[in-house]
């Protein structure tokens, strides 16, 4: 199992060498996509990944730094069916918390050439708490967080991805570290955590305080503490965390 990072930046103004948040988990030769910030499909394609192997896409919430590249991702998948003269092996399952955002993206896509007619289906679903996806390779559990409000309808989610006997928790954007308590209670091999709204040492302090079992910390959706002085941020993380950690970079693949 691998994690391919296409965008590692929070919703800042454009930053050199970094794009907004997007990554994919690869297992069994297929890609399970999480968030779709700007240029995500461009980066993935230039990394040598086969976009026709995308099996499902999971959006944490519909802010632009998480869905700005979604339309282009689907457009590029359609384009590559003609370039490669083959269709994706599976229809694409899309999970998106705010279906009205999907309606808007689909409307734009249908105004492009060919009315966006595809020889594969995109099956769009809303997101709610609990297991929302399972196939023979992975299962995905969603848990709402408080980034976009403290009462239903929930519009922002964190995810647990399980496959190959490994578990990955992705925070999405969260109000505070406690938003992840439900998912972290079981422990995980990898935690992909955001710092766009928190200092880099906040999550490791919370993990240590509650005794959660986390194998590796991966920092994604990086905020200004990391973007402006990565070495200082790394020292801050080390002051609160004696385990493995990595500050993610665009265009890099990581083992789980």
N, C-alpha and C positions, 0 to 999 in steps of 0.2 A: 504494500500500500504506500502510495506517495501523495504528498500535498504539493500541487503546483500553484505558485503565487503569481497572479497576473496584475494585481494592484494592491499596494500596501499602505496607501495614504488615507488619512481621514478627509473630511469634506472641506479642505482648505482651498485657497487659490491654487492655481497650477504650481507644482513643485518640480524642480529638475529631477529627472530619473524616476519619478514616482507617479503612479496613477491611482485613482480611487479604488476602493476595496473590491477584490474579486479573487477567488481561488477555486480550485477543483481538487477533489479527492479521486485518485485513480486506483482502481482495483479491478482485477479480472479483465483488463484491457479496455474498460469503460471509464467515462468521466462523469462525476457527479458534481455539479457546479453550484457554488455558494456565492451569492451576490454577483452583481454584474456591473461594476463601475466602468467608467470610460475606457475604451480601447482594449477591453479584456480579451475579446476574440482575436484582435490583431496580435497581441502579445502571445497568446496561446498558439496561434498558427505559426508565428516565427520561432517559437520554442520547439516546433516539430510535432506538436500534438495534433491528432486527427479529430477535428470538430464533429465529424460524423459519428464519433463514438460518444458524444454527449447523450446521456440517457435520462437525466433529470436535472432540473434547475430549481434551487431553493433560494428565495429572497427573504432576507431578514426583516426589512421594512422598505417602504417605497420612497425614501429620500433619494435625491438625484445622485449622490455619491455612491449609492448602492444599486441603482437601476439605469444609470445613464448609458451603459453599453448593452442593455438587454436587447433592444431592437436590433442593433447591429450584430450581436451574437447570432440571433435567429436568422437575420438576413444573410450572414456569411455562411451559416449552415446550409441554407437554401442554395446559395451560389455554388458552394462546393459540390452539391449533388450533381450539378451540370458539369462542373470542371472534372470531377472524378468519375462521372457516369455511373454513380451508384447512390442509393438512398441510405439514410441511417438504418442501422440494424433494428432499431426500436423507435417507435414514436416517442416524442419528447414529453415528459411530464413536468409541468411548470407549477410551482407552489409559490403563491404571492399573497401577502396578507391583505392587500387592498385591491380588489378586483377591478375597481374603476380605473386604476392606473394601468392595468393590463388592457382594458378596453381602449384607452387612449393610445397606448403603444401599438396595438393591433390596427387601430384606425390609421395611424401613420404608415405602417407597413403596407396596408392595402392600397395606399395612394402611390406606391412605387410600381415598378414595371411588373406586368402580369398579374396585378391585383394580389400579389403575394401568394399565388397558387403554388402549393407544395405537393410533392408526392409522399409526404409524411404528415402526420398530425401533431399538433401541439395541444396537449390536453391541460387546460388551466384549472387549477384548484385553489380555493382559499386555504388558509392555515388556521388550525386550532390546536389546543394543547393535546399532547399525546402522540402516539406513533402515527405519522402521516404517510410514510412510504416504507415499502419492504419489497425486495426482490430476492433472487437467489444469492446475491453478493453483499448487499448492505441493507440496513434499516436506518431510518431517520426519525427521531423523536423531536417534537417541537415543544418549547415551553415559553410562554409569554414573559416579557420583561416590561419594565415601567418607563422605558425610554420615551414613549409617546402617550403617556397617560397612565393613571392608576385605577382605571375602571374600564369594563368592556364597552364597546368592542375592542379587543386587543389588536393592535396594528404593528407591533414590533415583537420579534421572537428571537430566541436563542435556540441552538440545535445541538443534539447529540447524534453523531454518526457512528455506527457500529459495523465492522466488517473485518474479516481475516483475524478474528479474535482480538481485535484492537478497538478502542473507543476514542473518539475525538469530540471535544466540546468546542463549539464556536459561539462566542458571546454575542455576535452582532453588536449593536450599540445598546448600552445599558445605562440605567440611571445611577446605580452603584453596584458594588461587587456582590451584595446580597441577592441581587436579581438572579444570580446563577446557583444559588444554594440547592435548589431542587436537582439540577443536573450534576452538580459536583458532589452531592452526597454519596453517589455510587462510585466516585473516583473516575479517573480517565487517564489514558496514556498520553494524550496531548490536549492542551487547552490553548486554543487560538483566542487571544483576548485583545480587546481594543484599548487604545489609550487616547482616543480623540476627545474624551470627556473626563479623563482621570489621569492622575500621575502614574508613572510606570511601576511604582512600588505599591500601589493600592491593592492590586489583586494578589501578589505574593503575600502581603501582610494578612489579607483576609483568609487565604488558604492556610497559612500557618496558624492563625488564631483558631480556626475551626477544625484543624487536623485533617483536611481533605487530602486524599491520595492523588496527586497529579504527577505524572512522569516528566513531562516537558512543557515549558511555557513557550508559546510562540506569539510574538507581538505583531499584530496586524492592525489596520486602520490607525496608523500611528499619528499621534498628535504632536504639537509643537515641542514638547519636552524632548521627544526623539528626533524630530525633523531638524531642530535647530542645534542640537548638541548630542549626538548619539553616544559619544563616549561618556559624557556626564550621566546620561540616562542609564547606560549600562552599569555604571558604578552604583547608581541609586537602586537598580534592580538587585544587584549583588548584595547590597546592604540588607535586603529583606528576603533573599532567596538563595539557598545554597545548592539548588538543583540545576538541571539543564535548562538553558533558555536560548532563544534566538530572536533577533529582531529581523523580521521578514523583509525581503527585498523583491522588487518586481523581477519577473523572468527567472526566478530560481525555484528549483524543485527540492523538496525535503522528504527524507524517509520518515516513516512513523515508527 
